[in-house]
Amino acid sequence: MPKKPITKEVYLKWYEDMLLWRKFEDKAAALYIQQKIRGFLHLYNGQEAVLAGCLYALEPGDRMISGYRCHVQPIGLGLHPKFVMAELLGKKTGCSKGNGGSMHMFSKEHNYFGGHGIVGGQIPLGAGIAFADKYLNRPHVTLTFMGDGAVRQGSLHETLNMAMMWKLPVVFIVENNGYAMGTSVERSANHTEIWKLGLGYEMPCWQVNGMNPVDVYEGVWEAIDNARAGKGPSFIEIKTYRFKGHSMSDAQHYRTKEEVAEYMKVDPLTQVLNVIKENHWATDPEIEAIEERVKNLINECVEFAENSPFPEPGQLYEDVYVQKDYPFINIF
């Protein structure tokens, strides 16, 4: 596939999408403080350019799977955000029927396969999805996202080996936001350039600036194009930064306010808006109209979620595997 042009329309969509994701997460944080969202809550603030650039590189039918910082990915793939908000509130109308909550978003219809709470658990699954596509001669590519902490899991190395052996159409993407919970990359390994892990498997690998969607698109497009052409997997480290804590309970003692402020200067949302303004692609009233649409959509999501019912207790017994012939041999 040839590269797509980065046009005015692309930038305007990026701004509206990224603003929606940012405001969605801000509203989720507010609802968490009100105890309307329970359990854990991991926000995506600051990392929006990664998703925006990756989505632009995808073609219809391509797949995505990720870790547990997973609220906005299904929204980006086309799921109405009200179903994600309902899931956050544990409601029956949520995209996982209220069974999953914050860390287990899922939408098979939109090719988003989780939302996984086990660190690194999604890595072999992503390769498995790609294996299925190759086996069935389907022209799709799977983006398998993980954090910098997940690369310390042994399953990553098993998966990279198999993916190269079978030339699977999968792109492994490390969203390196600097910290695995509160542990910096420098403290978790004797190397800091994560992308070089691919070299041990002779897998194409490189690093990408994750604070700008154009850089992300260009870096990811190449990997997707190679995978779709049958050339196998790639391993990409996307350097990004989260503006919020690891989760809502994170006191962030491992970093300074000054460090966060420095990264805020390259906020991907601000970068996109600046390009729009510099090129006179939207007037102030048009930008305000985008912001108003996002505000109204967020309000719609909250109203839908709060007015939706909680699951009935009997739902615990639904969507559970039952094997009638277990244990296969009747010894009694």
FENDATA-V740959 format. One record per backbone hydrogen bond with DSSP energy under -1.0 kcal/mol. NH is the residue of the N-H (numbers start at 1). CO is the residue of the C=O. If there is no record, write none. Layout:
nh/co
NH/CO
NH/CO
This chain:
nh/co
7/5
11/7
12/8
13/9
14/10
15/11
16/12
17/13
18/14
19/15
20/16
21/17
22/18
23/19
24/20
25/21
26/22
27/23
28/24
29/25
30/26
31/27
32/28
33/29
34/30
35/32
36/31
47/44
50/47
52/48
53/49
54/50
55/51
56/52
62/59
63/141
64/111
65/143
66/114
70/68
76/72
77/73
78/75
79/74
83/80
85/81
86/82
87/83
88/84
89/85
90/87
91/86
92/309
94/91
95/83
97/94
99/96
104/101
107/112
111/108
112/107
113/64
121/118
123/120
126/122
127/123
128/124
129/125
130/126
131/127
132/128
133/129
134/130
135/131
136/132
137/134
138/133
142/169
143/63
144/171
145/65
146/173
152/149
153/150
156/153
158/154
159/155
160/156
161/157
162/158
163/159
164/160
165/161
166/162
168/163
170/168
171/142
172/234
173/144
174/236
175/146
176/174
176/238
177/175
180/183
181/179
183/180
185/178
187/184
188/185
194/192
196/193
197/194
198/195
199/196
201/198
202/199
203/198
206/235
208/237
210/239
216/212
217/213
218/214
219/215
220/216
221/217
222/218
224/220
225/221
226/222
227/223
228/224
229/225
230/227
231/226
234/170
235/204
236/172
237/206
238/174
239/208
240/176
243/45
248/41
250/247
255/252
260/256
261/257
262/258
263/259
264/260
266/263
267/264
271/267
272/268
273/269
274/270
275/271
276/272
277/273
278/274
279/275
280/277
281/276
287/283
288/284
289/285
290/286
291/287
292/288
293/289
294/290
295/291
296/292
297/293
298/294
299/295
300/296
301/297
302/298
303/299
304/300
305/301
306/302
307/303
315/312
316/313
317/314
318/315
326/323
328/325
329/327
